Amino acid sequence: MTRRKNFLPTFLLTILFWLCWIYILLFTAPESNFLLFTFYFLLFLSLFLTFSLIFANSRRGFLLVLGITGVVFLQQIKLLNILNLILLLGILLSFELYFSRH
Protein backbone atom coordinates (compact mmCIF):
# COMPACT_ATOMS: atom_id res chain seq x y z
CA MET A 1 0.00 0.00 0.00
CA THR A 2 1.50 3.30 -1.04
CA ARG A 3 1.20 6.39 1.08
CA ARG A 4 0.01 9.61 -0.42
CA LYS A 5 2.48 12.45 -0.15
CA ASN A 6 -0.15 15.15 0.09
CA PHE A 7 -2.32 13.54 2.76
CA LEU A 8 -1.70 16.05 5.58
CA PRO A 9 -2.30 19.24 3.52
CA THR A 10 -5.42 17.70 2.00
CA PHE A 11 -6.67 16.63 5.42
CA LEU A 12 -6.09 20.11 6.89
CA LEU A 13 -7.81 21.75 3.92
CA THR A 14 -10.74 19.37 4.34
CA ILE A 15 -11.13 20.35 7.99
CA LEU A 16 -10.93 24.04 7.06
CA PHE A 17 -13.66 23.67 4.42
CA TRP A 18 -15.88 21.73 6.84
CA LEU A 19 -15.49 24.42 9.49
CA CYS A 20 -16.32 27.16 6.97
CA TRP A 21 -19.38 25.21 5.77
CA ILE A 22 -20.61 24.67 9.33
CA TYR A 23 -20.15 28.38 10.03
CA ILE A 24 -22.20 29.29 6.94
CA LEU A 25 -24.86 26.74 7.92
CA LEU A 26 -25.24 27.88 11.52
CA PHE A 27 -24.57 31.61 11.52
CA THR A 28 -25.91 33.00 8.25
CA ALA A 29 -29.37 33.29 6.76
CA PRO A 30 -29.76 32.34 3.08
CA GLU A 31 -30.90 35.77 1.98
CA SER A 32 -28.75 36.31 -1.07
CA ASN A 33 -27.66 34.27 -4.04
CA PHE A 34 -24.04 34.73 -3.01
CA LEU A 35 -24.63 32.92 0.29
CA LEU A 36 -26.40 30.07 -1.50
CA PHE A 37 -23.52 29.81 -3.95
CA THR A 38 -21.04 29.84 -1.04
CA PHE A 39 -23.05 27.16 0.76
CA TYR A 40 -23.06 24.83 -2.24
CA PHE A 41 -19.44 25.56 -3.14
CA LEU A 42 -18.17 24.82 0.37
CA LEU A 43 -20.39 21.73 0.60
CA PHE A 44 -19.01 20.50 -2.71
CA LEU A 45 -15.38 21.10 -1.75
CA SER A 46 -15.78 19.61 1.72
CA LEU A 47 -17.45 16.47 0.47
CA PHE A 48 -15.09 16.16 -2.50
CA LEU A 49 -11.97 16.28 -0.37
CA THR A 50 -13.49 13.98 2.25
CA PHE A 51 -14.56 11.31 -0.23
CA SER A 52 -11.32 11.65 -2.21
CA LEU A 53 -9.43 10.87 0.98
CA ILE A 54 -11.75 7.98 1.86
CA PHE A 55 -11.74 6.37 -1.59
CA ALA A 56 -8.15 7.44 -2.45
CA ASN A 57 -9.65 8.16 -5.87
CA SER A 58 -10.55 11.68 -6.97
CA ARG A 59 -12.79 10.58 -9.84
CA ARG A 60 -15.09 8.49 -7.68
CA GLY A 61 -15.13 11.18 -5.01
CA PHE A 62 -16.04 13.78 -7.63
CA LEU A 63 -18.89 11.72 -9.08
CA LEU A 64 -20.32 10.87 -5.67
CA VAL A 65 -20.18 14.48 -4.54
CA LEU A 66 -21.70 15.65 -7.80
CA GLY A 67 -24.61 13.30 -7.12
CA ILE A 68 -25.03 14.40 -3.49
CA THR A 69 -24.86 18.08 -4.39
CA GLY A 70 -27.28 17.52 -7.26
CA VAL A 71 -29.78 15.83 -4.95
CA VAL A 72 -29.50 18.64 -2.38
CA PHE A 73 -29.98 21.25 -5.12
CA LEU A 74 -32.99 19.43 -6.57
CA GLN A 75 -34.47 19.23 -3.08
CA GLN A 76 -33.99 22.98 -2.63
CA ILE A 77 -35.82 23.87 -5.82
CA LYS A 78 -38.47 21.22 -5.02
CA LEU A 79 -37.79 19.07 -8.07
CA LEU A 80 -36.52 15.99 -6.26
CA ASN A 81 -38.67 13.00 -7.06
CA ILE A 82 -37.98 9.35 -7.78
CA LEU A 83 -37.70 9.89 -11.55
CA ASN A 84 -35.15 12.69 -11.24
CA LEU A 85 -33.21 10.67 -8.68
CA ILE A 86 -33.07 7.64 -10.98
CA LEU A 87 -32.02 9.83 -13.93
CA LEU A 88 -29.25 11.48 -11.90
CA LEU A 89 -27.99 8.12 -10.63
CA GLY A 90 -28.09 6.69 -14.15
CA ILE A 91 -26.07 9.58 -15.57
CA LEU A 92 -23.47 9.35 -12.81
CA LEU A 93 -23.26 5.58 -13.11
CA SER A 94 -22.76 5.80 -16.87
CA PHE A 95 -19.94 8.34 -16.35
CA GLU A 96 -18.30 6.02 -13.83
CA LEU A 97 -18.54 3.03 -16.14
CA TYR A 98 -17.24 5.01 -19.12
CA PHE A 99 -14.25 6.48 -17.28
CA SER A 100 -13.37 3.24 -15.50
CA ARG A 101 -12.93 1.47 -18.84
CA HIS A 102 -10.77 4.17 -20.43
Biopython code that builds the backbone (N, CA, C, O; Angstrom):
import numpy as np
from Bio.PDB.StructureBuilder import StructureBuilder

atoms = [
    (1, "MET", "N", (0.847, -1.180, 0.000)),
    (1, "MET", "CA", (0.000, 0.000, 0.000)),
    (1, "MET", "C", (0.888, 1.238, 0.000)),
    (1, "MET", "O", (1.743, 1.394, 0.873)),
    (2, "THR", "N", (0.692, 2.097, -0.955)),
    (2, "THR", "CA", (1.503, 3.303, -1.035)),
    (2, "THR", "C", (0.856, 4.423, -0.240)),
    (2, "THR", "O", (-0.367, 4.517, -0.140)),
    (3, "ARG", "N", (1.696, 5.257, 0.313)),
    (3, "ARG", "CA", (1.195, 6.391, 1.079)),
    (3, "ARG", "C", (1.147, 7.610, 0.178)),
    (3, "ARG", "O", (2.025, 7.821, -0.658)),
    (4, "ARG", "N", (0.120, 8.397, 0.360)),
    (4, "ARG", "CA", (0.005, 9.614, -0.423)),
    (4, "ARG", "C", (0.881, 10.682, 0.194)),
    (4, "ARG", "O", (0.917, 10.837, 1.415)),
    (5, "LYS", "N", (1.584, 11.415, -0.641)),
    (5, "LYS", "CA", (2.483, 12.451, -0.149)),
    (5, "LYS", "C", (1.730, 13.681, 0.327)),
    (5, "LYS", "O", (2.205, 14.395, 1.210)),
    (6, "ASN", "N", (0.581, 13.932, -0.237)),
    (6, "ASN", "CA", (-0.154, 15.152, 0.089)),
    (6, "ASN", "C", (-1.312, 14.894, 1.046)),
    (6, "ASN", "O", (-2.297, 15.632, 1.026)),
    (7, "PHE", "N", (-1.219, 13.880, 1.870)),
    (7, "PHE", "CA", (-2.323, 13.541, 2.764)),
    (7, "PHE", "C", (-2.561, 14.624, 3.809)),
    (7, "PHE", "O", (-3.700, 15.055, 3.989)),
    (8, "LEU", "N", (-1.523, 15.075, 4.499)),
    (8, "LEU", "CA", (-1.700, 16.046, 5.577)),
    (8, "LEU", "C", (-2.240, 17.384, 5.074)),
    (8, "LEU", "O", (-3.187, 17.895, 5.672)),
    (9, "PRO", "N", (-1.694, 17.985, 4.005)),
    (9, "PRO", "CA", (-2.300, 19.241, 3.523)),
    (9, "PRO", "C", (-3.749, 19.071, 3.072)),
    (9, "PRO", "O", (-4.583, 19.946, 3.303)),
    (10, "THR", "N", (-4.040, 17.955, 2.435)),
    (10, "THR", "CA", (-5.417, 17.704, 2.002)),
    (10, "THR", "C", (-6.336, 17.535, 3.199)),
    (10, "THR", "O", (-7.458, 18.042, 3.198)),
    (11, "PHE", "N", (-5.876, 16.835, 4.208)),
    (11, "PHE", "CA", (-6.665, 16.632, 5.420)),
    (11, "PHE", "C", (-6.935, 17.960, 6.127)),
    (11, "PHE", "O", (-8.057, 18.212, 6.567)),
    (12, "LEU", "N", (-5.916, 18.806, 6.238)),
    (12, "LEU", "CA", (-6.094, 20.109, 6.888)),
    (12, "LEU", "C", (-7.028, 21.007, 6.085)),
    (12, "LEU", "O", (-7.845, 21.728, 6.658)),
    (13, "LEU", "N", (-6.910, 20.965, 4.775)),
    (13, "LEU", "CA", (-7.805, 21.747, 3.922)),
    (13, "LEU", "C", (-9.241, 21.246, 4.029)),
    (13, "LEU", "O", (-10.181, 22.040, 3.997)),
    (14, "THR", "N", (-9.411, 19.949, 4.153)),
    (14, "THR", "CA", (-10.742, 19.370, 4.338)),
    (14, "THR", "C", (-11.372, 19.864, 5.630)),
    (14, "THR", "O", (-12.542, 20.246, 5.644)),
    (15, "ILE", "N", (-10.612, 19.859, 6.705)),
    (15, "ILE", "CA", (-11.127, 20.349, 7.990)),
    (15, "ILE", "C", (-11.481, 21.826, 7.895)),
    (15, "ILE", "O", (-12.506, 22.252, 8.427)),
    (16, "LEU", "N", (-10.645, 22.608, 7.226)),
    (16, "LEU", "CA", (-10.929, 24.035, 7.065)),
    (16, "LEU", "C", (-12.229, 24.253, 6.292)),
    (16, "LEU", "O", (-13.048, 25.084, 6.686)),
    (17, "PHE", "N", (-12.425, 23.523, 5.204)),
    (17, "PHE", "CA", (-13.656, 23.673, 4.425)),
    (17, "PHE", "C", (-14.881, 23.231, 5.216)),
    (17, "PHE", "O", (-15.936, 23.858, 5.117)),
    (18, "TRP", "N", (-14.757, 22.157, 6.003)),
    (18, "TRP", "CA", (-15.885, 21.729, 6.836)),
    (18, "TRP", "C", (-16.227, 22.783, 7.880)),
    (18, "TRP", "O", (-17.403, 23.049, 8.127)),
    (19, "LEU", "N", (-15.221, 23.379, 8.490)),
    (19, "LEU", "CA", (-15.487, 24.421, 9.489)),
    (19, "LEU", "C", (-16.151, 25.642, 8.853)),
    (19, "LEU", "O", (-17.068, 26.224, 9.434)),
    (20, "CYS", "N", (-15.694, 26.028, 7.670)),
    (20, "CYS", "CA", (-16.324, 27.159, 6.970)),
    (20, "CYS", "C", (-17.766, 26.830, 6.597)),
    (20, "CYS", "O", (-18.645, 27.683, 6.722)),
    (21, "TRP", "N", (-18.020, 25.606, 6.140)),
    (21, "TRP", "CA", (-19.376, 25.214, 5.769)),
    (21, "TRP", "C", (-20.295, 25.196, 6.987)),
    (21, "TRP", "O", (-21.439, 25.644, 6.906)),
    (22, "ILE", "N", (-19.808, 24.687, 8.105)),
    (22, "ILE", "CA", (-20.613, 24.671, 9.328)),
    (22, "ILE", "C", (-20.899, 26.087, 9.801)),
    (22, "ILE", "O", (-21.996, 26.368, 10.282)),
    (23, "TYR", "N", (-19.920, 26.986, 9.669)),
    (23, "TYR", "CA", (-20.146, 28.383, 10.033)),
    (23, "TYR", "C", (-21.247, 28.992, 9.159)),
    (23, "TYR", "O", (-22.148, 29.657, 9.670)),
    (24, "ILE", "N", (-21.173, 28.768, 7.858)),
    (24, "ILE", "CA", (-22.202, 29.286, 6.942)),
    (24, "ILE", "C", (-23.565, 28.700, 7.301)),
    (24, "ILE", "O", (-24.568, 29.413, 7.297)),
    (25, "LEU", "N", (-23.602, 27.424, 7.606)),
    (25, "LEU", "CA", (-24.859, 26.744, 7.916)),
    (25, "LEU", "C", (-25.492, 27.277, 9.194)),
    (25, "LEU", "O", (-26.706, 27.473, 9.246)),
    (26, "LEU", "N", (-24.694, 27.513, 10.215)),
    (26, "LEU", "CA", (-25.237, 27.875, 11.520)),
    (26, "LEU", "C", (-25.432, 29.374, 11.732)),
    (26, "LEU", "O", (-26.363, 29.777, 12.429)),
    (27, "PHE", "N", (-24.581, 30.197, 11.151)),
    (27, "PHE", "CA", (-24.570, 31.606, 11.524)),
    (27, "PHE", "C", (-24.977, 32.571, 10.423)),
    (27, "PHE", "O", (-24.861, 33.782, 10.612)),
    (28, "THR", "N", (-25.444, 32.091, 9.295)),
    (28, "THR", "CA", (-25.911, 33.001, 8.252)),
    (28, "THR", "C", (-27.301, 32.580, 7.790)),
    (28, "THR", "O", (-27.671, 31.408, 7.857)),
    (29, "ALA", "N", (-28.047, 33.551, 7.329)),
    (29, "ALA", "CA", (-29.371, 33.286, 6.763)),
    (29, "ALA", "C", (-29.248, 33.313, 5.239)),
    (29, "ALA", "O", (-28.560, 34.178, 4.697)),
    (30, "PRO", "N", (-29.893, 32.395, 4.546)),
    (30, "PRO", "CA", (-29.763, 32.338, 3.083)),
    (30, "PRO", "C", (-30.592, 33.421, 2.401)),
    (30, "PRO", "O", (-31.617, 33.140, 1.779)),
    (31, "GLU", "N", (-30.138, 34.646, 2.526)),
    (31, "GLU", "CA", (-30.905, 35.771, 1.983)),
    (31, "GLU", "C", (-30.444, 36.196, 0.601)),
    (31, "GLU", "O", (-31.207, 36.825, -0.132)),
    (32, "SER", "N", (-29.237, 35.874, 0.235)),
    (32, "SER", "CA", (-28.747, 36.312, -1.066)),
    (32, "SER", "C", (-28.261, 35.114, -1.874)),
    (32, "SER", "O", (-28.001, 34.039, -1.334)),
    (33, "ASN", "N", (-28.147, 35.328, -3.160)),
    (33, "ASN", "CA", (-27.662, 34.268, -4.036)),
    (33, "ASN", "C", (-26.201, 33.948, -3.763)),
    (33, "ASN", "O", (-25.762, 32.813, -3.947)),
    (34, "PHE", "N", (-25.441, 34.962, -3.319)),
    (34, "PHE", "CA", (-24.035, 34.726, -3.010)),
    (34, "PHE", "C", (-23.878, 33.739, -1.859)),
    (34, "PHE", "O", (-22.997, 32.882, -1.900)),
    (35, "LEU", "N", (-24.720, 33.849, -0.836)),
    (35, "LEU", "CA", (-24.634, 32.916, 0.288)),
    (35, "LEU", "C", (-25.043, 31.505, -0.125)),
    (35, "LEU", "O", (-24.466, 30.528, 0.351)),
    (36, "LEU", "N", (-26.025, 31.395, -0.999)),
    (36, "LEU", "CA", (-26.400, 30.066, -1.501)),
    (36, "LEU", "C", (-25.273, 29.456, -2.332)),
    (36, "LEU", "O", (-24.973, 28.268, -2.218)),
    (37, "PHE", "N", (-24.656, 30.288, -3.168)),
    (37, "PHE", "CA", (-23.516, 29.810, -3.950)),
    (37, "PHE", "C", (-22.376, 29.381, -3.033)),
    (37, "PHE", "O", (-21.757, 28.341, -3.256)),
    (38, "THR", "N", (-22.097, 30.178, -2.000)),
    (38, "THR", "CA", (-21.041, 29.842, -1.044)),
    (38, "THR", "C", (-21.368, 28.548, -0.307)),
    (38, "THR", "O", (-20.488, 27.713, -0.096)),
    (39, "PHE", "N", (-22.623, 28.380, 0.083)),
    (39, "PHE", "CA", (-23.055, 27.158, 0.760)),
    (39, "PHE", "C", (-22.790, 25.932, -0.108)),
    (39, "PHE", "O", (-22.185, 24.963, 0.351)),
    (40, "TYR", "N", (-23.239, 25.972, -1.355)),
    (40, "TYR", "CA", (-23.061, 24.826, -2.243)),
    (40, "TYR", "C", (-21.593, 24.607, -2.601)),
    (40, "TYR", "O", (-21.144, 23.465, -2.697)),
    (41, "PHE", "N", (-20.851, 25.679, -2.798)),
    (41, "PHE", "CA", (-19.435, 25.564, -3.142)),
    (41, "PHE", "C", (-18.645, 24.928, -2.003)),
    (41, "PHE", "O", (-17.839, 24.025, -2.228)),
    (42, "LEU", "N", (-18.880, 25.402, -0.778)),
    (42, "LEU", "CA", (-18.175, 24.825, 0.368)),
    (42, "LEU", "C", (-18.624, 23.389, 0.637)),
    (42, "LEU", "O", (-17.810, 22.547, 1.016)),
    (43, "LEU", "N", (-19.903, 23.107, 0.446)),
    (43, "LEU", "CA", (-20.386, 21.733, 0.596)),
    (43, "LEU", "C", (-19.711, 20.823, -0.422)),
    (43, "LEU", "O", (-19.269, 19.723, -0.089)),
    (44, "PHE", "N", (-19.636, 21.290, -1.661)),
    (44, "PHE", "CA", (-19.009, 20.498, -2.712)),
    (44, "PHE", "C", (-17.542, 20.232, -2.400)),
    (44, "PHE", "O", (-17.086, 19.092, -2.488)),
    (45, "LEU", "N", (-16.798, 21.280, -2.033)),
    (45, "LEU", "CA", (-15.375, 21.096, -1.746)),
    (45, "LEU", "C", (-15.143, 20.221, -0.526)),
    (45, "LEU", "O", (-14.247, 19.378, -0.526)),
    (46, "SER", "N", (-15.941, 20.414, 0.508)),
    (46, "SER", "CA", (-15.784, 19.612, 1.724)),
    (46, "SER", "C", (-16.035, 18.139, 1.445)),
    (46, "SER", "O", (-15.244, 17.278, 1.831)),
    (47, "LEU", "N", (-17.135, 17.859, 0.776)),
    (47, "LEU", "CA", (-17.450, 16.469, 0.468)),
    (47, "LEU", "C", (-16.460, 15.868, -0.526)),
    (47, "LEU", "O", (-16.083, 14.702, -0.408)),
    (48, "PHE", "N", (-16.043, 16.666, -1.504)),
    (48, "PHE", "CA", (-15.091, 16.165, -2.497)),
    (48, "PHE", "C", (-13.775, 15.754, -1.849)),
    (48, "PHE", "O", (-13.267, 14.663, -2.105)),
    (49, "LEU", "N", (-13.230, 16.618, -1.018)),
    (49, "LEU", "CA", (-11.966, 16.277, -0.370)),
    (49, "LEU", "C", (-12.132, 15.115, 0.604)),
    (49, "LEU", "O", (-11.249, 14.263, 0.712)),
    (50, "THR", "N", (-13.253, 15.078, 1.309)),
    (50, "THR", "CA", (-13.492, 13.981, 2.248)),
    (50, "THR", "C", (-13.580, 12.642, 1.524)),
    (50, "THR", "O", (-12.909, 11.683, 1.906)),
    (51, "PHE", "N", (-14.401, 12.573, 0.483)),
    (51, "PHE", "CA", (-14.555, 11.306, -0.232)),
    (51, "PHE", "C", (-13.321, 10.950, -1.056)),
    (51, "PHE", "O", (-13.047, 9.769, -1.273)),
    (52, "SER", "N", (-12.571, 11.953, -1.517)),
    (52, "SER", "CA", (-11.321, 11.647, -2.208)),
    (52, "SER", "C", (-10.316, 11.024, -1.252)),
    (52, "SER", "O", (-9.558, 10.133, -1.635)),
    (53, "LEU", "N", (-10.310, 11.487, -0.016)),
    (53, "LEU", "CA", (-9.429, 10.868, 0.979)),
    (53, "LEU", "C", (-9.906, 9.468, 1.348)),
    (53, "LEU", "O", (-9.093, 8.558, 1.511)),
    (54, "ILE", "N", (-11.211, 9.292, 1.480)),
    (54, "ILE", "CA", (-11.749, 7.983, 1.861)),
    (54, "ILE", "C", (-11.522, 6.954, 0.751)),
    (54, "ILE", "O", (-11.045, 5.850, 1.015)),
    (55, "PHE", "N", (-11.861, 7.315, -0.482)),
    (55, "PHE", "CA", (-11.737, 6.375, -1.593)),
    (55, "PHE", "C", (-10.321, 6.299, -2.154)),
    (55, "PHE", "O", (-9.987, 5.345, -2.857)),
    (56, "ALA", "N", (-9.479, 7.302, -1.849)),
    (56, "ALA", "CA", (-8.147, 7.438, -2.454)),
    (56, "ALA", "C", (-8.268, 7.480, -3.976)),
    (56, "ALA", "O", (-7.396, 6.997, -4.698)),
    (57, "ASN", "N", (-9.368, 8.068, -4.444)),
    (57, "ASN", "CA", (-9.646, 8.163, -5.867)),
    (57, "ASN", "C", (-10.465, 9.429, -6.094)),
    (57, "ASN", "O", (-11.614, 9.521, -5.660)),
    (58, "SER", "N", (-9.871, 10.398, -6.772)),
    (58, "SER", "CA", (-10.546, 11.680, -6.966)),
    (58, "SER", "C", (-11.752, 11.570, -7.888)),
    (58, "SER", "O", (-12.747, 12.268, -7.691)),
    (59, "ARG", "N", (-11.674, 10.695, -8.899)),
    (59, "ARG", "CA", (-12.789, 10.581, -9.840)),
    (59, "ARG", "C", (-14.045, 10.062, -9.160)),
    (59, "ARG", "O", (-15.128, 10.610, -9.361)),
    (60, "ARG", "N", (-13.915, 9.024, -8.368)),
    (60, "ARG", "CA", (-15.086, 8.485, -7.676)),
    (60, "ARG", "C", (-15.606, 9.466, -6.642)),
    (60, "ARG", "O", (-16.817, 9.601, -6.463)),
    (61, "GLY", "N", (-14.698, 10.153, -5.959)),
    (61, "GLY", "CA", (-15.127, 11.176, -5.012)),
    (61, "GLY", "C", (-15.880, 12.291, -5.707)),
    (61, "GLY", "O", (-16.892, 12.774, -5.199)),
    (62, "PHE", "N", (-15.387, 12.707, -6.882)),
    (62, "PHE", "CA", (-16.039, 13.776, -7.631)),
    (62, "PHE", "C", (-17.438, 13.367, -8.073)),
    (62, "PHE", "O", (-18.383, 14.144, -7.934)),
    (63, "LEU", "N", (-17.577, 12.163, -8.601)),
    (63, "LEU", "CA", (-18.887, 11.722, -9.079)),
    (63, "LEU", "C", (-19.878, 11.555, -7.936)),
    (63, "LEU", "O", (-21.048, 11.910, -8.076)),
    (64, "LEU", "N", (-19.427, 11.023, -6.817)),
    (64, "LEU", "CA", (-20.318, 10.867, -5.668)),
    (64, "LEU", "C", (-20.770, 12.221, -5.141)),
    (64, "LEU", "O", (-21.945, 12.411, -4.827)),
    (65, "VAL", "N", (-19.841, 13.154, -5.046)),
    (65, "VAL", "CA", (-20.178, 14.485, -4.538)),
    (65, "VAL", "C", (-21.059, 15.235, -5.526)),
    (65, "VAL", "O", (-21.942, 15.990, -5.120)),
    (66, "LEU", "N", (-20.830, 15.037, -6.805)),
    (66, "LEU", "CA", (-21.702, 15.653, -7.804)),
    (66, "LEU", "C", (-23.128, 15.145, -7.644)),
    (66, "LEU", "O", (-24.079, 15.914, -7.779)),
    (67, "GLY", "N", (-23.283, 13.865, -7.358)),
    (67, "GLY", "CA", (-24.609, 13.301, -7.117)),
    (67, "GLY", "C", (-25.246, 13.838, -5.849)),
    (67, "GLY", "O", (-26.423, 14.201, -5.856)),
    (68, "ILE", "N", (-24.493, 13.895, -4.765)),
    (68, "ILE", "CA", (-25.032, 14.397, -3.494)),
    (68, "ILE", "C", (-25.427, 15.860, -3.621)),
    (68, "ILE", "O", (-26.506, 16.256, -3.180)),
    (69, "THR", "N", (-24.557, 16.661, -4.221)),
    (69, "THR", "CA", (-24.861, 18.084, -4.387)),
    (69, "THR", "C", (-26.048, 18.276, -5.324)),
    (69, "THR", "O", (-26.875, 19.161, -5.109)),
    (70, "GLY", "N", (-26.131, 17.455, -6.356)),
    (70, "GLY", "CA", (-27.278, 17.524, -7.259)),
    (70, "GLY", "C", (-28.583, 17.200, -6.560)),
    (70, "GLY", "O", (-29.595, 17.859, -6.800)),
    (71, "VAL", "N", (-28.573, 16.194, -5.699)),
    (71, "VAL", "CA", (-29.779, 15.827, -4.951)),
    (71, "VAL", "C", (-30.177, 16.949, -3.994)),
    (71, "VAL", "O", (-31.357, 17.277, -3.879)),
    (72, "VAL", "N", (-29.200, 17.537, -3.311)),
    (72, "VAL", "CA", (-29.499, 18.641, -2.385)),
    (72, "VAL", "C", (-30.060, 19.836, -3.149)),
    (72, "VAL", "O", (-30.999, 20.483, -2.687)),
    (73, "PHE", "N", (-29.485, 20.132, -4.320)),
    (73, "PHE", "CA", (-29.984, 21.252, -5.117)),
    (73, "PHE", "C", (-31.394, 20.976, -5.635)),
    (73, "PHE", "O", (-32.251, 21.859, -5.599)),
    (74, "LEU", "N", (-31.637, 19.767, -6.111)),
    (74, "LEU", "CA", (-32.988, 19.427, -6.571)),
    (74, "LEU", "C", (-34.000, 19.503, -5.432)),
    (74, "LEU", "O", (-35.144, 19.904, -5.645)),
    (75, "GLN", "N", (-33.589, 19.123, -4.238)),
    (75, "GLN", "CA", (-34.474, 19.234, -3.080)),
    (75, "GLN", "C", (-34.774, 20.697, -2.771)),
    (75, "GLN", "O", (-35.898, 21.035, -2.398)),
    (76, "GLN", "N", (-33.774, 21.565, -2.923)),
    (76, "GLN", "CA", (-33.986, 22.981, -2.626)),
    (76, "GLN", "C", (-34.989, 23.612, -3.586)),
    (76, "GLN", "O", (-35.835, 24.403, -3.169)),
    (77, "ILE", "N", (-34.900, 23.270, -4.856)),
    (77, "ILE", "CA", (-35.825, 23.866, -5.820)),
    (77, "ILE", "C", (-37.089, 23.025, -5.994)),
    (77, "ILE", "O", (-37.880, 23.253, -6.910)),
    (78, "LYS", "N", (-37.266, 22.053, -5.103)),
    (78, "LYS", "CA", (-38.469, 21.225, -5.023)),
    (78, "LYS", "C", (-38.736, 20.435, -6.313)),
    (78, "LYS", "O", (-39.878, 20.305, -6.753)),
    (79, "LEU", "N", (-37.663, 19.917, -6.899)),
    (79, "LEU", "CA", (-37.787, 19.066, -8.074)),
    (79, "LEU", "C", (-37.283, 17.653, -7.822)),
    (79, "LEU", "O", (-37.139, 16.866, -8.758)),
    (80, "LEU", "N", (-37.015, 17.330, -6.569)),
    (80, "LEU", "CA", (-36.521, 15.991, -6.257)),
    (80, "LEU", "C", (-37.694, 15.022, -6.178)),
    (80, "LEU", "O", (-38.553, 15.126, -5.302)),
    (81, "ASN", "N", (-37.709, 14.095, -7.101)),
    (81, "ASN", "CA", (-38.670, 12.996, -7.064)),
    (81, "ASN", "C", (-37.945, 11.732, -7.505)),
    (81, "ASN", "O", (-36.764, 11.780, -7.848)),
    (82, "ILE", "N", (-38.630, 10.630, -7.499)),
    (82, "ILE", "CA", (-37.977, 9.351, -7.779)),
    (82, "ILE", "C", (-37.447, 9.297, -9.208)),
    (82, "ILE", "O", (-36.395, 8.706, -9.449)),
    (83, "LEU", "N", (-38.154, 9.900, -10.157)),
    (83, "LEU", "CA", (-37.703, 9.886, -11.547)),
    (83, "LEU", "C", (-36.412, 10.681, -11.707)),
    (83, "LEU", "O", (-35.467, 10.204, -12.335)),
    (84, "ASN", "N", (-36.362, 11.886, -11.146)),
    (84, "ASN", "CA", (-35.149, 12.691, -11.245)),
    (84, "ASN", "C", (-33.983, 12.033, -10.519)),
    (84, "ASN", "O", (-32.840, 12.124, -10.968)),
    (85, "LEU", "N", (-34.262, 11.376, -9.412)),
    (85, "LEU", "CA", (-33.213, 10.675, -8.680)),
    (85, "LEU", "C", (-32.652, 9.515, -9.503)),
    (85, "LEU", "O", (-31.438, 9.316, -9.551)),
    (86, "ILE", "N", (-33.526, 8.759, -10.142)),
    (86, "ILE", "CA", (-33.075, 7.643, -10.981)),
    (86, "ILE", "C", (-32.288, 8.160, -12.182)),
    (86, "ILE", "O", (-31.272, 7.572, -12.553)),
    (87, "LEU", "N", (-32.746, 9.255, -12.795)),
    (87, "LEU", "CA", (-32.020, 9.833, -13.928)),
    (87, "LEU", "C", (-30.634, 10.314, -13.518)),
    (87, "LEU", "O", (-29.659, 10.076, -14.230)),
    (88, "LEU", "N", (-30.539, 10.984, -12.382)),
    (88, "LEU", "CA", (-29.249, 11.477, -11.897)),
    (88, "LEU", "C", (-28.306, 10.313, -11.589)),
    (88, "LEU", "O", (-27.130, 10.350, -11.950)),
    (89, "LEU", "N", (-28.821, 9.291, -10.926)),
    (89, "LEU", "CA", (-27.995, 8.121, -10.625)),
    (89, "LEU", "C", (-27.558, 7.402, -11.903)),
    (89, "LEU", "O", (-26.427, 6.924, -11.992)),
    (90, "GLY", "N", (-28.443, 7.325, -12.882)),
    (90, "GLY", "CA", (-28.090, 6.693, -14.151)),
    (90, "GLY", "C", (-27.003, 7.448, -14.893)),
    (90, "GLY", "O", (-26.090, 6.839, -15.451)),
    (91, "ILE", "N", (-27.094, 8.771, -14.903)),
    (91, "ILE", "CA", (-26.072, 9.584, -15.566)),
    (91, "ILE", "C", (-24.727, 9.417, -14.875)),
    (91, "ILE", "O", (-23.704, 9.229, -15.534)),
    (92, "LEU", "N", (-24.727, 9.485, -13.545)),
    (92, "LEU", "CA", (-23.468, 9.355, -12.809)),
    (92, "LEU", "C", (-22.884, 7.951, -12.940)),
    (92, "LEU", "O", (-21.668, 7.789, -13.041)),
    (93, "LEU", "N", (-23.736, 6.950, -12.939)),
    (93, "LEU", "CA", (-23.260, 5.578, -13.112)),
    (93, "LEU", "C", (-22.678, 5.367, -14.505)),
    (93, "LEU", "O", (-21.670, 4.677, -14.653)),
    (94, "SER", "N", (-23.296, 5.949, -15.521)),
    (94, "SER", "CA", (-22.759, 5.805, -16.874)),
    (94, "SER", "C", (-21.413, 6.516, -17.009)),
    (94, "SER", "O", (-20.523, 6.017, -17.697)),
    (95, "PHE", "N", (-21.248, 7.681, -16.360)),
    (95, "PHE", "CA", (-19.941, 8.344, -16.354)),
    (95, "PHE", "C", (-18.892, 7.467, -15.671)),
    (95, "PHE", "O", (-17.774, 7.333, -16.169)),
    (96, "GLU", "N", (-19.244, 6.878, -14.552)),
    (96, "GLU", "CA", (-18.300, 6.021, -13.826)),
    (96, "GLU", "C", (-17.901, 4.816, -14.671)),
    (96, "GLU", "O", (-16.722, 4.471, -14.740)),
    (97, "LEU", "N", (-18.863, 4.181, -15.305)),
    (97, "LEU", "CA", (-18.539, 3.026, -16.145)),
    (97, "LEU", "C", (-17.701, 3.424, -17.349)),
    (97, "LEU", "O", (-16.780, 2.698, -17.724)),
    (98, "TYR", "N", (-18.000, 4.557, -17.958)),
    (98, "TYR", "CA", (-17.235, 5.009, -19.115)),
    (98, "TYR", "C", (-15.795, 5.321, -18.732)),
    (98, "TYR", "O", (-14.865, 4.883, -19.410)),
    (99, "PHE", "N", (-15.602, 6.070, -17.656)),
    (99, "PHE", "CA", (-14.251, 6.476, -17.283)),
    (99, "PHE", "C", (-13.458, 5.351, -16.633)),
    (99, "PHE", "O", (-12.228, 5.400, -16.632)),
    (100, "SER", "N", (-14.114, 4.351, -16.085)),
    (100, "SER", "CA", (-13.368, 3.240, -15.500)),
    (100, "SER", "C", (-12.819, 2.303, -16.575)),
    (100, "SER", "O", (-11.862, 1.570, -16.326)),
    (101, "ARG", "N", (-13.409, 2.322, -17.751)),
    (101, "ARG", "CA", (-12.931, 1.466, -18.841)),
    (101, "ARG", "C", (-11.897, 2.152, -19.714)),
    (101, "ARG", "O", (-11.224, 1.484, -20.499)),
    (102, "HIS", "N", (-11.753, 3.454, -19.601)),
    (102, "HIS", "CA", (-10.774, 4.169, -20.433)),
    (102, "HIS", "C", (-9.603, 4.601, -19.627)),
    (102, "HIS", "O", (-8.679, 5.216, -20.159)),
]
sb = StructureBuilder()
sb.init_structure("model")
sb.init_model(0)
sb.init_chain("A")
sb.init_seg("    ")
for serial, (resi, resn, name, xyz) in enumerate(atoms, 1):
    if name == "N":
        sb.init_residue(resn, " ", resi, " ")
    sb.init_atom(name, np.array(xyz, "f"), 0.0, 1.0, " ", f" {name:<3s}", serial, name[0])
structure = sb.get_structure()
